[in-house]
Amino acid sequence: MADPAAFFAGVRAVMGPLSTPQVATINALLSAAAHWPLSWLAYGLATAWHEARLVPIEEIGRGRGMRYGVPGARMKPVPGAPSYGGQIPYGRGLVQLTWCDNYERADRELELGGALLKDFGLALRTDIAVSIMVRGMEEGWFTGRALRDYLPGPLGAADQFAAARRIINGVDRADMIAAYALGFQAAGKAGGWA
């Protein structure tokens, strides 16, 4: 980032005042996503803003009433699959990681050696939440769709950002998140994201 002050001024124009934890998360994302084009960075920031206000959090309601809101919940039933000590795989982190399948993949891909499976709460650590978001969105962990599928160029358009919602969760609130992404993209341009 050539001009961090201009970038953060642009981010504040989208989000308003920033807390110290939000700034720390943004800086961690900038570091982990240093290889991303601006369109990907903008969409990643927009997703983290929408899902967690840029601070790793637990899902409100902790999965109550959701299919994944029970111990051992999987996208597709697997007889004899572990329930990980009765932990409920409700949303955690910056992308609201859900389902045991996704916790297993994150643990494996990040080479955590089972630590995430012993304690789903590790997805709330900024370093782990950022790694889950960056790798997951880049590689298509959550829905099989990745950033490259929707954002092929250095800059994204509103319709591309809206379509990119499928990386995380269908198309719910896609237009709202696209608007955030356009704001973050403008901030990144102002800051000289290469």
C-alpha positions as CSV (number, residue, x, y, z in Angstrom):
1,M,0.0,0.0,0.0
2,A,1.7,3.2,-1.2
3,D,-0.4,5.6,0.9
4,P,-1.9,3.9,4.0
5,A,-3.4,7.2,5.2
6,A,-5.4,7.7,2.0
7,F,-6.5,4.1,2.1
8,F,-7.7,4.3,5.7
9,A,-9.4,7.6,5.0
10,G,-11.3,5.9,2.2
11,V,-12.2,2.9,4.5
12,R,-13.5,5.3,7.1
13,A,-15.7,6.8,4.4
14,V,-17.3,3.4,3.9
15,M,-17.3,2.2,7.6
16,G,-17.1,5.3,9.7
17,P,-14.8,5.4,12.7
18,L,-12.5,2.4,13.1
19,S,-11.7,0.6,16.4
20,T,-8.2,-0.6,17.2
21,P,-9.2,-4.2,16.6
22,Q,-10.7,-3.3,13.2
23,V,-7.5,-1.6,12.2
24,A,-5.5,-4.6,13.4
25,T,-7.7,-6.9,11.3
26,I,-7.5,-4.7,8.2
27,N,-3.7,-4.7,8.5
28,A,-3.6,-8.5,8.9
29,L,-5.8,-8.8,5.8
30,L,-3.5,-6.4,3.8
31,S,-0.5,-8.5,4.7
32,A,-2.1,-11.9,4.1
33,A,-3.7,-10.7,0.8
34,A,-0.7,-8.8,-0.5
35,H,-0.7,-10.9,-3.6
36,W,-4.4,-10.2,-4.4
37,P,-5.5,-7.8,-7.1
38,L,-7.5,-4.8,-5.9
39,S,-10.9,-6.3,-6.9
40,W,-10.3,-9.4,-4.7
41,L,-9.1,-7.2,-1.7
42,A,-12.1,-5.0,-2.0
43,Y,-14.5,-8.0,-2.0
44,G,-12.7,-9.6,0.8
45,L,-12.9,-6.5,2.9
46,A,-16.6,-6.1,2.0
47,T,-17.3,-9.6,3.0
48,A,-15.5,-9.3,6.3
49,W,-17.3,-6.0,7.0
50,H,-20.7,-7.5,6.2
51,E,-20.2,-10.8,8.1
52,A,-18.3,-9.5,11.1
53,R,-17.7,-5.8,11.0
54,L,-14.0,-6.6,10.4
55,V,-13.4,-8.3,13.8
56,P,-13.6,-12.1,14.1
57,I,-16.9,-12.8,15.9
58,E,-19.3,-15.6,16.8
59,E,-22.5,-15.8,14.9
60,I,-25.4,-14.2,16.7
61,G,-27.7,-17.0,18.0
62,R,-24.9,-19.5,17.7
63,G,-26.6,-21.5,15.0
64,R,-30.0,-21.9,16.8
65,G,-32.6,-22.9,14.3
66,M,-30.1,-23.6,11.6
67,R,-29.2,-27.0,10.2
68,Y,-25.6,-26.5,11.2
69,G,-26.7,-25.5,14.8
70,V,-26.2,-28.9,16.3
71,P,-23.1,-30.9,17.4
72,G,-21.5,-32.7,14.5
73,A,-23.5,-30.9,11.8
74,R,-22.4,-31.7,8.2
75,M,-23.5,-30.5,4.8
76,K,-24.2,-34.1,3.9
77,P,-24.5,-36.8,6.6
78,V,-21.5,-39.1,7.1
79,P,-22.3,-42.1,9.3
80,G,-19.9,-42.4,12.2
81,A,-18.3,-39.0,11.6
82,P,-16.9,-37.3,14.7
83,S,-18.8,-34.6,16.6
84,Y,-15.7,-33.0,18.0
85,G,-16.7,-33.1,21.6
86,G,-20.2,-31.9,21.0
87,Q,-19.0,-28.5,19.6
88,I,-21.6,-26.8,17.4
89,P,-20.2,-25.6,14.1
90,Y,-22.0,-22.3,14.0
91,G,-20.4,-19.3,12.3
92,R,-17.2,-17.9,13.6
93,G,-14.5,-15.7,12.3
94,L,-14.6,-13.1,9.4
95,V,-16.6,-15.3,7.0
96,Q,-18.7,-17.0,9.6
97,L,-17.3,-20.5,9.0
98,T,-20.0,-23.1,9.5
99,W,-20.4,-26.9,9.3
100,C,-17.9,-29.5,10.5
101,D,-16.9,-30.1,6.9
102,N,-15.6,-26.5,6.7
103,Y,-13.8,-26.6,10.1
104,E,-12.1,-29.9,8.9
105,R,-11.0,-28.3,5.7
106,A,-9.7,-25.2,7.3
107,D,-7.8,-27.3,9.9
108,R,-6.3,-29.4,7.1
109,E,-5.4,-26.6,4.7
110,L,-3.9,-24.4,7.3
111,E,-2.0,-27.4,8.8
112,L,-3.3,-26.8,12.3
113,G,-2.8,-30.5,13.2
114,G,-6.3,-30.9,14.6
115,A,-6.2,-27.8,16.9
116,L,-9.2,-26.2,15.2
117,L,-11.2,-29.4,15.5
118,K,-10.4,-29.6,19.3
119,D,-11.5,-25.9,19.7
120,F,-13.7,-24.4,17.0
121,G,-13.2,-21.1,18.9
122,L,-9.7,-20.8,17.3
123,A,-11.5,-19.5,14.2
124,L,-11.9,-16.3,16.3
125,R,-8.2,-15.6,16.5
126,T,-7.4,-12.9,14.0
127,D,-4.5,-14.7,12.4
128,I,-6.6,-17.9,11.8
129,A,-9.7,-16.0,10.8
130,V,-7.7,-14.0,8.2
131,S,-6.1,-17.2,6.9
132,I,-9.4,-18.9,6.6
133,M,-10.9,-15.9,4.7
134,V,-8.0,-15.3,2.4
135,R,-7.3,-19.0,1.5
136,G,-10.9,-20.0,1.5
137,M,-12.1,-17.2,-0.8
138,E,-9.1,-17.6,-3.1
139,E,-9.3,-21.4,-3.3
140,G,-13.1,-21.9,-3.2
141,W,-13.3,-23.7,0.1
142,F,-16.8,-22.7,1.2
143,T,-19.1,-23.3,-1.9
144,G,-16.6,-24.5,-4.5
145,R,-16.6,-21.0,-6.0
146,A,-13.5,-18.8,-5.8
147,L,-12.7,-15.1,-6.3
148,R,-11.2,-15.8,-9.7
149,D,-14.6,-17.1,-10.9
150,Y,-16.2,-13.7,-10.5
151,L,-13.4,-11.1,-10.4
152,P,-11.1,-11.9,-13.3
153,G,-9.6,-8.4,-13.5
154,P,-7.7,-5.9,-11.3
155,L,-10.9,-3.9,-10.8
156,G,-14.4,-5.2,-10.2
157,A,-17.8,-3.8,-11.3
158,A,-21.0,-3.8,-9.2
159,D,-22.5,-6.8,-11.0
160,Q,-19.3,-8.8,-10.6
161,F,-19.1,-8.0,-6.8
162,A,-22.8,-9.0,-6.5
163,A,-22.2,-12.3,-8.2
164,A,-19.1,-13.0,-6.1
165,R,-21.5,-13.4,-3.0
166,R,-21.8,-17.0,-4.2
167,I,-18.3,-17.6,-2.9
168,I,-19.7,-17.4,0.7
169,N,-23.4,-17.7,0.8
170,G,-25.7,-17.7,-2.2
171,V,-26.9,-14.3,-3.2
172,D,-28.3,-12.9,0.1
173,R,-27.6,-9.2,0.4
174,A,-25.4,-9.4,-2.7
175,D,-26.1,-5.8,-3.8
176,M,-25.4,-4.4,-0.4
177,I,-22.0,-6.2,-0.2
178,A,-21.3,-5.1,-3.8
179,A,-21.8,-1.5,-2.7
180,Y,-19.3,-2.0,0.2
181,A,-16.8,-3.5,-2.2
182,L,-17.0,-0.5,-4.5
183,G,-16.2,1.7,-1.5
184,F,-13.3,-0.5,-0.5
185,Q,-12.1,-0.6,-4.1
186,A,-12.1,3.2,-4.2
187,A,-10.2,3.3,-0.9
188,G,-7.6,0.8,-2.3
189,K,-7.2,2.9,-5.4
190,A,-6.7,6.0,-3.3
191,G,-4.1,4.1,-1.2
192,G,-2.2,2.9,-4.3
193,W,-2.9,-0.8,-3.9
194,A,-0.7,-2.4,-6.6
